[in-house]
Structure formats: structure tokens, C-alpha cells
């Protein structure tokens, strides 16, 4: 049975970052055969850290309450 993913936009952005991080580890020769899961998990955690730090540092238009003005 095929599984289908339905991702939110923010999840897709984090996946994109995690893929770039994971690809860099592969390119650098850090991912040994049989150890892929560990490096994927690490890449995802790092992408989430980056996303969380970015969210904390930036106030987007949707986060501003315009009713105060």
C-alpha cells in the first residue's frame, strides 16, 4: 500500500533545508554506508534549529497585529 504525504508549507521548507544539509554531509564523505539514518536525523534536527532561530529573529507580516494601529 502506497503512503502519501501531505505536508504543510513550513514542513516542506524544513525538508528542503534538511536535504541540503544531508547532501553536504554526503559530499564531504561524512555519511558512511549503514549510518545514513543517523545523519538524516541529524540533518533534520539542524534544519529545525535553523528554522526556529529564523522564526525567532524575524517578524513576518502575518505575525504583526495591524488592529493596534
Protein Blocks (a to p, Z undefined) as FASTA:
>chain_A
ZZdddddfklmmmmmmmmmmmmmmmmnopacghilmmmmmmmmmmmmmmmmmmmmmpccf
klpcfklZZ
